[in-house]
Amino acid sequence: MKIIPMLLAALLATGAATAQAQDGSERSWQYNAEFRAAQKELREKRLQKQQLEAQAQKTDRSKCAERKNGNG
């Protein structure tokens, strides 16, 4: 008769461990999704910054060329 309570305890422990692992996995998925979203946002901001810098350099070069030609 001692085996039934031990079996029940083992089943409950296994169920609890499975639930805890599943909860950890869900949190891991959520964390990874948030991390990927943040990384995507950073990439977009870097790209925008690079585009603005390239546009600024292009504008500066055209202004310098105008000054050289005596138009500025």
C-alpha positions in Angstrom: 0.0 0.0 0.0 3.0 2.4 0.4 3.6 2.3 -3.3 0.4 4.1 -4.3 1.2 7.3 -2.3 4.8 7.2 -3.7 3.4 6.8 -7.2 1.0 9.7 -6.7 3.8 11.9 -5.4 6.0 11.0 -8.3 3.2 11.8 -10.8 2.5 15.1 -9.1 6.2 16.0 -9.0 6.5 15.1 -12.7 3.4 17.2 -13.5 4.8 20.1 -11.6 8.2 19.9 -13.2 6.6 19.7 -16.7 4.4 22.8 -15.9 7.4 24.7 -14.6 9.4 23.8 -17.7 6.6 24.8 -20.0 6.2 28.1 -18.2 10.0 28.7 -18.5 9.8 27.9 -22.2 7.0 30.3 -22.7 8.9 33.1 -20.9 11.9 32.3 -23.0 9.9 32.6 -26.2 8.5 35.9 -25.0 11.9 37.2 -24.0 13.4 36.2 -27.4 10.5 37.9 -29.2 11.0 41.1 -27.2 14.8 40.9 -27.8 14.3 40.4 -31.6 11.9 43.4 -31.7 14.4 45.6 -29.9 17.2 44.5 -32.2 15.0 45.2 -35.3 14.3 48.7 -33.9 18.0 49.3 -33.3 18.8 48.2 -36.8 16.2 50.5 -38.3 17.5 53.5 -36.2 21.1 52.8 -37.3 20.0 52.6 -40.9 18.1 55.9 -40.6 21.2 57.5 -39.0 23.4 56.2 -41.8 21.0 57.5 -44.4 20.9 60.9 -42.7 24.7 61.0 -42.5 25.0 60.1 -46.2 22.5 62.8 -47.1 24.3 65.3 -45.0 27.7 64.4 -46.7 26.1 64.7 -50.1 24.7 68.1 -49.2 28.0 69.3 -47.9 29.8 68.1 -51.0 27.4 69.9 -53.3 27.8 73.1 -51.2 31.5 72.8 -51.4 31.3 72.3 -55.2 29.1 75.4 -55.5 31.7 77.5 -53.6 34.5 76.2 -55.7 32.7 77.2 -58.9 31.9 80.6 -57.5 28.2 80.0 -57.2 28.1 80.1 -53.4 
